[in-house]
Amino acid sequence: MNEMLEAITKTIVDKPDVITVKETEGDNASILEIKVDKSDLGKMIGKKGKTAQSIRNLVYAASHKTGKRYQIEIQELEE
């Protein structure tokens, strides 16, 4: 799932080399943290959150193969 999410996000942003995707296992679901540059945060969220929702929909559709639940968090990269 990390590779798919990383490939999708790298096509959206201006600085694809600084993107990190980290998966954290939880009790009921795994959390996928996407960290992007501060200048790309708006592009990842999109107008009215539509880009972020589209990414969540893709992950949800892909998760049916694995049977796991995922939660997506988009964060600013800490320097």
PyMOL Python script that loads the backbone (N, CA, C, O; Angstrom):
from pymol import cmd

cmd.read_pdbstr("""\
ATOM      1  N   MET A   1       0.837  -1.190   0.000  1.00  0.00           N
ATOM      2  CA  MET A   1       0.000   0.000   0.000  1.00  0.00           C
ATOM      3  C   MET A   1       0.880   1.252   0.000  1.00  0.00           C
ATOM      4  O   MET A   1       0.545   2.252  -0.635  1.00  0.00           O
ATOM      5  N   ASN A   2       2.014   1.190   0.721  1.00  0.00           N
ATOM      6  CA  ASN A   2       2.908   2.352   0.786  1.00  0.00           C
ATOM      7  C   ASN A   2       3.408   2.755  -0.590  1.00  0.00           C
ATOM      8  O   ASN A   2       3.463   3.942  -0.911  1.00  0.00           O
ATOM      9  N   GLU A   3       3.777   1.761  -1.412  1.00  0.00           N
ATOM     10  CA  GLU A   3       4.310   2.061  -2.741  1.00  0.00           C
ATOM     11  C   GLU A   3       3.256   2.727  -3.618  1.00  0.00           C
ATOM     12  O   GLU A   3       3.556   3.673  -4.346  1.00  0.00           O
ATOM     13  N   MET A   4       2.021   2.232  -3.548  1.00  0.00           N
ATOM     14  CA  MET A   4       0.947   2.823  -4.342  1.00  0.00           C
ATOM     15  C   MET A   4       0.690   4.261  -3.913  1.00  0.00           C
ATOM     16  O   MET A   4       0.557   5.156  -4.748  1.00  0.00           O
ATOM     17  N   LEU A   5       0.623   4.468  -2.614  1.00  0.00           N
ATOM     18  CA  LEU A   5       0.346   5.798  -2.083  1.00  0.00           C
ATOM     19  C   LEU A   5       1.475   6.771  -2.415  1.00  0.00           C
ATOM     20  O   LEU A   5       1.223   7.932  -2.735  1.00  0.00           O
ATOM     21  N   GLU A   6       2.707   6.301  -2.341  1.00  0.00           N
ATOM     22  CA  GLU A   6       3.850   7.146  -2.670  1.00  0.00           C
ATOM     23  C   GLU A   6       3.848   7.527  -4.147  1.00  0.00           C
ATOM     24  O   GLU A   6       4.143   8.671  -4.492  1.00  0.00           O
ATOM     25  N   ALA A   7       3.518   6.578  -5.018  1.00  0.00           N
ATOM     26  CA  ALA A   7       3.470   6.857  -6.452  1.00  0.00           C
ATOM     27  C   ALA A   7       2.389   7.882  -6.787  1.00  0.00           C
ATOM     28  O   ALA A   7       2.598   8.762  -7.622  1.00  0.00           O
ATOM     29  N   ILE A   8       1.248   7.766  -6.140  1.00  0.00           N
ATOM     30  CA  ILE A   8       0.147   8.705  -6.385  1.00  0.00           C
ATOM     31  C   ILE A   8       0.528  10.110  -5.927  1.00  0.00           C
ATOM     32  O   ILE A   8       0.338  11.079  -6.662  1.00  0.00           O
ATOM     33  N   THR A   9       1.061  10.219  -4.725  1.00  0.00           N
ATOM     34  CA  THR A   9       1.358  11.540  -4.172  1.00  0.00           C
ATOM     35  C   THR A   9       2.505  12.229  -4.901  1.00  0.00           C
ATOM     36  O   THR A   9       2.519  13.456  -5.001  1.00  0.00           O
ATOM     37  N   LYS A  10       3.458  11.468  -5.408  1.00  0.00           N
ATOM     38  CA  LYS A  10       4.584  12.082  -6.111  1.00  0.00           C
ATOM     39  C   LYS A  10       4.166  12.749  -7.415  1.00  0.00           C
ATOM     40  O   LYS A  10       4.840  13.666  -7.884  1.00  0.00           O
ATOM     41  N   THR A  11       3.063  12.300  -8.003  1.00  0.00           N
ATOM     42  CA  THR A  11       2.590  12.927  -9.233  1.00  0.00           C
ATOM     43  C   THR A  11       1.846  14.234  -8.970  1.00  0.00           C
ATOM     44  O   THR A  11       1.667  15.039  -9.885  1.00  0.00           O
ATOM     45  N   ILE A  12       1.414  14.450  -7.735  1.00  0.00           N
ATOM     46  CA  ILE A  12       0.614  15.630  -7.400  1.00  0.00           C
ATOM     47  C   ILE A  12       1.476  16.829  -7.012  1.00  0.00           C
ATOM     48  O   ILE A  12       1.156  17.960  -7.376  1.00  0.00           O
ATOM     49  N   VAL A  13       2.551  16.598  -6.286  1.00  0.00           N
ATOM     50  CA  VAL A  13       3.311  17.683  -5.660  1.00  0.00           C
ATOM     51  C   VAL A  13       4.443  18.207  -6.549  1.00  0.00           C
ATOM     52  O   VAL A  13       4.810  17.590  -7.548  1.00  0.00           O
ATOM     53  N   ASP A  14       4.988  19.371  -6.152  1.00  0.00           N
ATOM     54  CA  ASP A  14       6.114  19.971  -6.861  1.00  0.00           C
ATOM     55  C   ASP A  14       7.459  19.425  -6.391  1.00  0.00           C
ATOM     56  O   ASP A  14       8.425  19.409  -7.153  1.00  0.00           O
ATOM     57  N   LYS A  15       7.521  18.978  -5.137  1.00  0.00           N
ATOM     58  CA  LYS A  15       8.761  18.452  -4.570  1.00  0.00           C
ATOM     59  C   LYS A  15       8.571  16.980  -4.181  1.00  0.00           C
ATOM     60  O   LYS A  15       8.403  16.662  -3.004  1.00  0.00           O
ATOM     61  N   PRO A  16       8.598  16.089  -5.176  1.00  0.00           N
ATOM     62  CA  PRO A  16       8.330  14.675  -4.878  1.00  0.00           C
ATOM     63  C   PRO A  16       9.454  13.972  -4.121  1.00  0.00           C
ATOM     64  O   PRO A  16       9.228  12.915  -3.533  1.00  0.00           O
ATOM     65  N   ASP A  17      10.638  14.529  -4.126  1.00  0.00           N
ATOM     66  CA  ASP A  17      11.769  13.861  -3.484  1.00  0.00           C
ATOM     67  C   ASP A  17      11.716  13.929  -1.960  1.00  0.00           C
ATOM     68  O   ASP A  17      12.437  13.181  -1.301  1.00  0.00           O
ATOM     69  N   VAL A  18      10.895  14.792  -1.380  1.00  0.00           N
ATOM     70  CA  VAL A  18      10.834  14.917   0.076  1.00  0.00           C
ATOM     71  C   VAL A  18       9.627  14.193   0.697  1.00  0.00           C
ATOM     72  O   VAL A  18       9.446  14.244   1.914  1.00  0.00           O
ATOM     73  N   ILE A  19       8.821  13.536  -0.101  1.00  0.00           N
ATOM     74  CA  ILE A  19       7.638  12.840   0.399  1.00  0.00           C
ATOM     75  C   ILE A  19       8.053  11.581   1.159  1.00  0.00           C
ATOM     76  O   ILE A  19       8.909  10.821   0.707  1.00  0.00           O
ATOM     77  N   THR A  20       7.433  11.378   2.315  1.00  0.00           N
ATOM     78  CA  THR A  20       7.615  10.133   3.051  1.00  0.00           C
ATOM     79  C   THR A  20       6.244   9.559   3.391  1.00  0.00           C
ATOM     80  O   THR A  20       5.319  10.289   3.745  1.00  0.00           O
ATOM     81  N   VAL A  21       6.135   8.254   3.279  1.00  0.00           N
ATOM     82  CA  VAL A  21       4.905   7.551   3.635  1.00  0.00           C
ATOM     83  C   VAL A  21       5.282   6.519   4.693  1.00  0.00           C
ATOM     84  O   VAL A  21       6.159   5.683   4.477  1.00  0.00           O
ATOM     85  N   LYS A  22       4.614   6.588   5.828  1.00  0.00           N
ATOM     86  CA  LYS A  22       4.913   5.694   6.949  1.00  0.00           C
ATOM     87  C   LYS A  22       3.632   5.015   7.393  1.00  0.00           C
ATOM     88  O   LYS A  22       2.595   5.658   7.553  1.00  0.00           O
ATOM     89  N   GLU A  23       3.717   3.696   7.593  1.00  0.00           N
ATOM     90  CA  GLU A  23       2.557   2.933   8.042  1.00  0.00           C
ATOM     91  C   GLU A  23       2.747   2.550   9.503  1.00  0.00           C
ATOM     92  O   GLU A  23       3.790   2.026   9.893  1.00  0.00           O
ATOM     93  N   THR A  24       1.727   2.819  10.298  1.00  0.00           N
ATOM     94  CA  THR A  24       1.724   2.462  11.707  1.00  0.00           C
ATOM     95  C   THR A  24       0.549   1.519  11.960  1.00  0.00           C
ATOM     96  O   THR A  24      -0.601   1.854  11.675  1.00  0.00           O
ATOM     97  N   GLU A  25       0.850   0.350  12.491  1.00  0.00           N
ATOM     98  CA  GLU A  25      -0.193  -0.638  12.767  1.00  0.00           C
ATOM     99  C   GLU A  25      -0.979  -0.235  14.004  1.00  0.00           C
ATOM    100  O   GLU A  25      -0.399   0.120  15.031  1.00  0.00           O
ATOM    101  N   GLY A  26      -2.285  -0.290  13.902  1.00  0.00           N
ATOM    102  CA  GLY A  26      -3.150  -0.010  15.037  1.00  0.00           C
ATOM    103  C   GLY A  26      -3.971  -1.236  15.387  1.00  0.00           C
ATOM    104  O   GLY A  26      -3.801  -2.292  14.778  1.00  0.00           O
ATOM    105  N   ASP A  27      -4.858  -1.108  16.362  1.00  0.00           N
ATOM    106  CA  ASP A  27      -5.695  -2.237  16.762  1.00  0.00           C
ATOM    107  C   ASP A  27      -6.725  -2.588  15.684  1.00  0.00           C
ATOM    108  O   ASP A  27      -6.863  -3.749  15.297  1.00  0.00           O
ATOM    109  N   ASN A  28      -7.436  -1.580  15.213  1.00  0.00           N
ATOM    110  CA  ASN A  28      -8.494  -1.814  14.234  1.00  0.00           C
ATOM    111  C   ASN A  28      -8.100  -1.443  12.818  1.00  0.00           C
ATOM    112  O   ASN A  28      -8.660  -1.970  11.857  1.00  0.00           O
ATOM    113  N   ALA A  29      -7.139  -0.541  12.681  1.00  0.00           N
ATOM    114  CA  ALA A  29      -6.769  -0.058  11.351  1.00  0.00           C
ATOM    115  C   ALA A  29      -5.302   0.360  11.353  1.00  0.00           C
ATOM    116  O   ALA A  29      -4.713   0.616  12.403  1.00  0.00           O
ATOM    117  N   SER A  30      -4.734   0.423  10.165  1.00  0.00           N
ATOM    118  CA  SER A  30      -3.386   0.936  10.011  1.00  0.00           C
ATOM    119  C   SER A  30      -3.470   2.410   9.644  1.00  0.00           C
ATOM    120  O   SER A  30      -4.369   2.826   8.914  1.00  0.00           O
ATOM    121  N   ILE A  31      -2.539   3.186  10.150  1.00  0.00           N
ATOM    122  CA  ILE A  31      -2.500   4.613   9.850  1.00  0.00           C
ATOM    123  C   ILE A  31      -1.386   4.849   8.842  1.00  0.00           C
ATOM    124  O   ILE A  31      -0.238   4.469   9.074  1.00  0.00           O
ATOM    125  N   LEU A  32      -1.723   5.470   7.732  1.00  0.00           N
ATOM    126  CA  LEU A  32      -0.746   5.833   6.714  1.00  0.00           C
ATOM    127  C   LEU A  32      -0.499   7.334   6.815  1.00  0.00           C
ATOM    128  O   LEU A  32      -1.385   8.138   6.527  1.00  0.00           O
ATOM    129  N   GLU A  33       0.708   7.703   7.224  1.00  0.00           N
ATOM    130  CA  GLU A  33       1.070   9.111   7.361  1.00  0.00           C
ATOM    131  C   GLU A  33       1.828   9.550   6.122  1.00  0.00           C
ATOM    132  O   GLU A  33       2.870   8.988   5.784  1.00  0.00           O
ATOM    133  N   ILE A  34       1.298  10.556   5.452  1.00  0.00           N
ATOM    134  CA  ILE A  34       1.964  11.144   4.291  1.00  0.00           C
ATOM    135  C   ILE A  34       2.532  12.475   4.737  1.00  0.00           C
ATOM    136  O   ILE A  34       1.790  13.360   5.165  1.00  0.00           O
ATOM    137  N   LYS A  35       3.836  12.622   4.641  1.00  0.00           N
ATOM    138  CA  LYS A  35       4.466  13.885   5.007  1.00  0.00           C
ATOM    139  C   LYS A  35       4.983  14.540   3.732  1.00  0.00           C
ATOM    140  O   LYS A  35       5.746  13.943   2.973  1.00  0.00           O
ATOM    141  N   VAL A  36       4.547  15.794   3.509  1.00  0.00           N
ATOM    142  CA  VAL A  36       4.922  16.542   2.319  1.00  0.00           C
ATOM    143  C   VAL A  36       5.514  17.886   2.724  1.00  0.00           C
ATOM    144  O   VAL A  36       5.375  18.319   3.868  1.00  0.00           O
ATOM    145  N   ASP A  37       6.170  18.534   1.780  1.00  0.00           N
ATOM    146  CA  ASP A  37       6.731  19.856   2.018  1.00  0.00           C
ATOM    147  C   ASP A  37       5.606  20.845   2.302  1.00  0.00           C
ATOM    148  O   ASP A  37       4.479  20.680   1.835  1.00  0.00           O
ATOM    149  N   LYS A  38       5.934  21.870   3.072  1.00  0.00           N
ATOM    150  CA  LYS A  38       4.943  22.878   3.466  1.00  0.00           C
ATOM    151  C   LYS A  38       4.271  23.517   2.250  1.00  0.00           C
ATOM    152  O   LYS A  38       3.073  23.799   2.278  1.00  0.00           O
ATOM    153  N   SER A  39       5.038  23.746   1.186  1.00  0.00           N
ATOM    154  CA  SER A  39       4.478  24.394  -0.008  1.00  0.00           C
ATOM    155  C   SER A  39       3.548  23.469  -0.792  1.00  0.00           C
ATOM    156  O   SER A  39       2.761  23.948  -1.608  1.00  0.00           O
ATOM    157  N   ASP A  40       3.618  22.163  -0.566  1.00  0.00           N
ATOM    158  CA  ASP A  40       2.774  21.204  -1.292  1.00  0.00           C
ATOM    159  C   ASP A  40       1.556  20.747  -0.499  1.00  0.00           C
ATOM    160  O   ASP A  40       0.737  19.988  -1.017  1.00  0.00           O
ATOM    161  N   LEU A  41       1.422  21.189   0.731  1.00  0.00           N
ATOM    162  CA  LEU A  41       0.321  20.737   1.581  1.00  0.00           C
ATOM    163  C   LEU A  41      -1.041  21.084   0.981  1.00  0.00           C
ATOM    164  O   LEU A  41      -1.962  20.268   1.018  1.00  0.00           O
ATOM    165  N   GLY A  42      -1.166  22.271   0.439  1.00  0.00           N
ATOM    166  CA  GLY A  42      -2.430  22.686  -0.183  1.00  0.00           C
ATOM    167  C   GLY A  42      -2.788  21.853  -1.400  1.00  0.00           C
ATOM    168  O   GLY A  42      -3.961  21.572  -1.642  1.00  0.00           O
ATOM    169  N   LYS A  43      -1.781  21.458  -2.165  1.00  0.00           N
ATOM    170  CA  LYS A  43      -2.041  20.621  -3.342  1.00  0.00           C
ATOM    171  C   LYS A  43      -2.512  19.231  -2.937  1.00  0.00           C
ATOM    172  O   LYS A  43      -3.355  18.634  -3.606  1.00  0.00           O
ATOM    173  N   MET A  44      -1.970  18.724  -1.848  1.00  0.00           N
ATOM    174  CA  MET A  44      -2.366  17.395  -1.386  1.00  0.00           C
ATOM    175  C   MET A  44      -3.798  17.387  -0.851  1.00  0.00           C
ATOM    176  O   MET A  44      -4.524  16.407  -1.017  1.00  0.00           O
ATOM    177  N   ILE A  45      -4.192  18.470  -0.219  1.00  0.00           N
ATOM    178  CA  ILE A  45      -5.547  18.540   0.321  1.00  0.00           C
ATOM    179  C   ILE A  45      -6.541  18.873  -0.787  1.00  0.00           C
ATOM    180  O   ILE A  45      -7.617  18.280  -0.859  1.00  0.00           O
ATOM    181  N   GLY A  46      -6.182  19.815  -1.646  1.00  0.00           N
ATOM    182  CA  GLY A  46      -7.047  20.169  -2.765  1.00  0.00           C
ATOM    183  C   GLY A  46      -8.166  21.108  -2.366  1.00  0.00           C
ATOM    184  O   GLY A  46      -8.407  21.359  -1.185  1.00  0.00           O
ATOM    185  N   LYS A  47      -8.841  21.618  -3.377  1.00  0.00           N
ATOM    186  CA  LYS A  47      -9.955  22.536  -3.129  1.00  0.00           C
ATOM    187  C   LYS A  47     -11.091  21.777  -2.459  1.00  0.00           C
ATOM    188  O   LYS A  47     -11.568  20.765  -2.972  1.00  0.00           O
ATOM    189  N   LYS A  48     -11.512  22.280  -1.310  1.00  0.00           N
ATOM    190  CA  LYS A  48     -12.566  21.682  -0.485  1.00  0.00           C
ATOM    191  C   LYS A  48     -12.231  20.240  -0.091  1.00  0.00           C
ATOM    192  O   LYS A  48     -13.132  19.454   0.203  1.00  0.00           O
ATOM    193  N   GLY A  49     -10.938  19.892  -0.084  1.00  0.00           N
ATOM    194  CA  GLY A  49     -10.515  18.563   0.349  1.00  0.00           C
ATOM    195  C   GLY A  49     -10.747  17.450  -0.654  1.00  0.00           C
ATOM    196  O   GLY A  49     -10.704  16.272  -0.298  1.00  0.00           O
ATOM    197  N   LYS A  50     -10.994  17.814  -1.906  1.00  0.00           N
ATOM    198  CA  LYS A  50     -11.342  16.808  -2.903  1.00  0.00           C
ATOM    199  C   LYS A  50     -10.166  15.895  -3.265  1.00  0.00           C
ATOM    200  O   LYS A  50     -10.367  14.705  -3.508  1.00  0.00           O
ATOM    201  N   THR A  51      -8.953  16.429  -3.304  1.00  0.00           N
ATOM    202  CA  THR A  51      -7.795  15.597  -3.628  1.00  0.00           C
ATOM    203  C   THR A  51      -7.543  14.599  -2.509  1.00  0.00           C
ATOM    204  O   THR A  51      -7.302  13.421  -2.773  1.00  0.00           O
ATOM    205  N   ALA A  52      -7.595  15.052  -1.276  1.00  0.00           N
ATOM    206  CA  ALA A  52      -7.402  14.159  -0.141  1.00  0.00           C
ATOM    207  C   ALA A  52      -8.482  13.081  -0.114  1.00  0.00           C
ATOM    208  O   ALA A  52      -8.189  11.920   0.172  1.00  0.00           O
ATOM    209  N   GLN A  53      -9.706  13.446  -0.403  1.00  0.00           N
ATOM    210  CA  GLN A  53     -10.795  12.471  -0.416  1.00  0.00           C
ATOM    211  C   GLN A  53     -10.610  11.457  -1.539  1.00  0.00           C
ATOM    212  O   GLN A  53     -10.917  10.277  -1.367  1.00  0.00           O
ATOM    213  N   SER A  54     -10.114  11.904  -2.675  1.00  0.00           N
ATOM    214  CA  SER A  54      -9.857  10.983  -3.782  1.00  0.00           C
ATOM    215  C   SER A  54      -8.775   9.973  -3.422  1.00  0.00           C
ATOM    216  O   SER A  54      -8.881   8.795  -3.761  1.00  0.00           O
ATOM    217  N   ILE A  55      -7.733  10.438  -2.733  1.00  0.00           N
ATOM    218  CA  ILE A  55      -6.674   9.535  -2.289  1.00  0.00           C
ATOM    219  C   ILE A  55      -7.235   8.520  -1.298  1.00  0.00           C
ATOM    220  O   ILE A  55      -6.904   7.336  -1.362  1.00  0.00           O
ATOM    221  N   ARG A  56      -8.072   8.977  -0.394  1.00  0.00           N
ATOM    222  CA  ARG A  56      -8.696   8.061   0.576  1.00  0.00           C
ATOM    223  C   ARG A  56      -9.569   7.020  -0.129  1.00  0.00           C
ATOM    224  O   ARG A  56      -9.589   5.854   0.265  1.00  0.00           O
ATOM    225  N   ASN A  57     -10.290   7.444  -1.171  1.00  0.00           N
ATOM    226  CA  ASN A  57     -11.133   6.514  -1.919  1.00  0.00           C
ATOM    227  C   ASN A  57     -10.295   5.449  -2.627  1.00  0.00           C
ATOM    228  O   ASN A  57     -10.676   4.278  -2.650  1.00  0.00           O
ATOM    229  N   LEU A  58      -9.164   5.840  -3.201  1.00  0.00           N
ATOM    230  CA  LEU A  58      -8.288   4.880  -3.866  1.00  0.00           C
ATOM    231  C   LEU A  58      -7.722   3.867  -2.875  1.00  0.00           C
ATOM    232  O   LEU A  58      -7.676   2.669  -3.157  1.00  0.00           O
ATOM    233  N   VAL A  59      -7.297   4.352  -1.722  1.00  0.00           N
ATOM    234  CA  VAL A  59      -6.760   3.452  -0.695  1.00  0.00           C
ATOM    235  C   VAL A  59      -7.861   2.519  -0.188  1.00  0.00           C
ATOM    236  O   VAL A  59      -7.615   1.334   0.037  1.00  0.00           O
ATOM    237  N   TYR A  60      -9.054   3.042  -0.010  1.00  0.00           N
ATOM    238  CA  TYR A  60     -10.175   2.216   0.429  1.00  0.00           C
ATOM    239  C   TYR A  60     -10.470   1.106  -0.576  1.00  0.00           C
ATOM    240  O   TYR A  60     -10.698  -0.040  -0.188  1.00  0.00           O
ATOM    241  N   ALA A  61     -10.467   1.438  -1.854  1.00  0.00           N
ATOM    242  CA  ALA A  61     -10.730   0.444  -2.896  1.00  0.00           C
ATOM    243  C   ALA A  61      -9.625  -0.605  -2.943  1.00  0.00           C
ATOM    244  O   ALA A  61      -9.904  -1.793  -3.110  1.00  0.00           O
ATOM    245  N   ALA A  62      -8.389  -0.182  -2.799  1.00  0.00           N
ATOM    246  CA  ALA A  62      -7.265  -1.119  -2.835  1.00  0.00           C
ATOM    247  C   ALA A  62      -7.204  -1.974  -1.577  1.00  0.00           C
ATOM    248  O   ALA A  62      -6.654  -3.075  -1.605  1.00  0.00           O
ATOM    249  N   SER A  63      -7.754  -1.489  -0.488  1.00  0.00           N
ATOM    250  CA  SER A  63      -7.681  -2.232   0.772  1.00  0.00           C
ATOM    251  C   SER A  63      -8.584  -3.459   0.786  1.00  0.00           C
ATOM    252  O   SER A  63      -8.422  -4.329   1.642  1.00  0.00           O
ATOM    253  N   HIS A  64      -9.513  -3.545  -0.124  1.00  0.00           N
ATOM    254  CA  HIS A  64     -10.386  -4.714  -0.161  1.00  0.00           C
ATOM    255  C   HIS A  64      -9.603  -5.984  -0.486  1.00  0.00           C
ATOM    256  O   HIS A  64      -9.998  -7.074  -0.073  1.00  0.00           O
ATOM    257  N   LYS A  65      -8.504  -5.858  -1.218  1.00  0.00           N
ATOM    258  CA  LYS A  65      -7.671  -7.025  -1.517  1.00  0.00           C
ATOM    259  C   LYS A  65      -6.975  -7.541  -0.270  1.00  0.00           C
ATOM    260  O   LYS A  65      -6.865  -8.751  -0.072  1.00  0.00           O
ATOM    261  N   THR A  66      -6.507  -6.630   0.569  1.00  0.00           N
ATOM    262  CA  THR A  66      -5.757  -7.029   1.761  1.00  0.00           C
ATOM    263  C   THR A  66      -6.667  -7.328   2.949  1.00  0.00           C
ATOM    264  O   THR A  66      -6.280  -8.062   3.858  1.00  0.00           O
ATOM    265  N   GLY A  67      -7.848  -6.774   2.946  1.00  0.00           N
ATOM    266  CA  GLY A  67      -8.768  -6.982   4.054  1.00  0.00           C
ATOM    267  C   GLY A  67      -8.458  -6.111   5.263  1.00  0.00           C
ATOM    268  O   GLY A  67      -9.048  -6.299   6.327  1.00  0.00           O
ATOM    269  N   LYS A  68      -7.543  -5.166   5.115  1.00  0.00           N
ATOM    270  CA  LYS A  68      -7.182  -4.267   6.209  1.00  0.00           C
ATOM    271  C   LYS A  68      -7.894  -2.939   6.021  1.00  0.00           C
ATOM    272  O   LYS A  68      -8.301  -2.588   4.914  1.00  0.00           O
ATOM    273  N   ARG A  69      -8.040  -2.206   7.115  1.00  0.00           N
ATOM    274  CA  ARG A  69      -8.599  -0.858   7.062  1.00  0.00           C
ATOM    275  C   ARG A  69      -7.457   0.124   7.220  1.00  0.00           C
ATOM    276  O   ARG A  69      -6.509  -0.127   7.965  1.00  0.00           O
ATOM    277  N   TYR A  70      -7.546   1.233   6.524  1.00  0.00           N
ATOM    278  CA  TYR A  70      -6.501   2.247   6.559  1.00  0.00           C
ATOM    279  C   TYR A  70      -7.094   3.606   6.869  1.00  0.00           C
ATOM    280  O   TYR A  70      -8.212   3.925   6.463  1.00  0.00           O
ATOM    281  N   GLN A  71      -6.333   4.389   7.587  1.00  0.00           N
ATOM    282  CA  GLN A  71      -6.665   5.783   7.859  1.00  0.00           C
ATOM    283  C   GLN A  71      -5.530   6.611   7.284  1.00  0.00           C
ATOM    284  O   GLN A  71      -4.361   6.305   7.519  1.00  0.00           O
ATOM    285  N   ILE A  72      -5.857   7.660   6.531  1.00  0.00           N
ATOM    286  CA  ILE A  72      -4.850   8.496   5.879  1.00  0.00           C
ATOM    287  C   ILE A  72      -4.709   9.800   6.640  1.00  0.00           C
ATOM    288  O   ILE A  72      -5.696  10.460   6.965  1.00  0.00           O
ATOM    289  N   GLU A  73      -3.446  10.162   6.923  1.00  0.00           N
ATOM    290  CA  GLU A  73      -3.149  11.456   7.551  1.00  0.00           C
ATOM    291  C   GLU A  73      -2.128  12.175   6.679  1.00  0.00           C
ATOM    292  O   GLU A  73      -1.064  11.635   6.377  1.00  0.00           O
ATOM    293  N   ILE A  74      -2.459  13.389   6.282  1.00  0.00           N
ATOM    294  CA  ILE A  74      -1.546  14.210   5.481  1.00  0.00           C
ATOM    295  C   ILE A  74      -0.968  15.281   6.392  1.00  0.00           C
ATOM    296  O   ILE A  74      -1.702  16.065   6.994  1.00  0.00           O
ATOM    297  N   GLN A  75       0.353  15.305   6.485  1.00  0.00           N
ATOM    298  CA  GLN A  75       1.018  16.211   7.408  1.00  0.00           C
ATOM    299  C   GLN A  75       2.122  16.987   6.708  1.00  0.00           C
ATOM    300  O   GLN A  75       2.635  16.595   5.660  1.00  0.00           O
ATOM    301  N   GLU A  76       2.465  18.106   7.337  1.00  0.00           N
ATOM    302  CA  GLU A  76       3.573  18.938   6.862  1.00  0.00           C
ATOM    303  C   GLU A  76       4.879  18.301   7.330  1.00  0.00           C
ATOM    304  O   GLU A  76       4.978  17.831   8.464  1.00  0.00           O
ATOM    305  N   LEU A  77       5.861  18.288   6.464  1.00  0.00           N
ATOM    306  CA  LEU A  77       7.171  17.719   6.782  1.00  0.00           C
ATOM    307  C   LEU A  77       7.872  18.597   7.805  1.00  0.00           C
ATOM    308  O   LEU A  77       7.981  19.811   7.634  1.00  0.00           O
ATOM    309  N   GLU A  78       8.337  17.973   8.857  1.00  0.00           N
ATOM    310  CA  GLU A  78       9.056  18.715   9.900  1.00  0.00           C
ATOM    311  C   GLU A  78      10.507  18.878   9.481  1.00  0.00           C
ATOM    312  O   GLU A  78      11.117  17.956   8.940  1.00  0.00           O
ATOM    313  N   GLU A  79      11.047  20.046   9.731  1.00  0.00           N
ATOM    314  CA  GLU A  79      12.412  20.308   9.306  1.00  0.00           C
ATOM    315  C   GLU A  79      13.407  20.102  10.405  1.00  0.00           C
ATOM    316  O   GLU A  79      14.606  20.286  10.196  1.00  0.00           O
TER     317      GLU A  79
END
""", "prot")
cmd.dss("prot")
cmd.show_as("cartoon", "prot")
cmd.util.cbc("prot")
cmd.orient("prot")
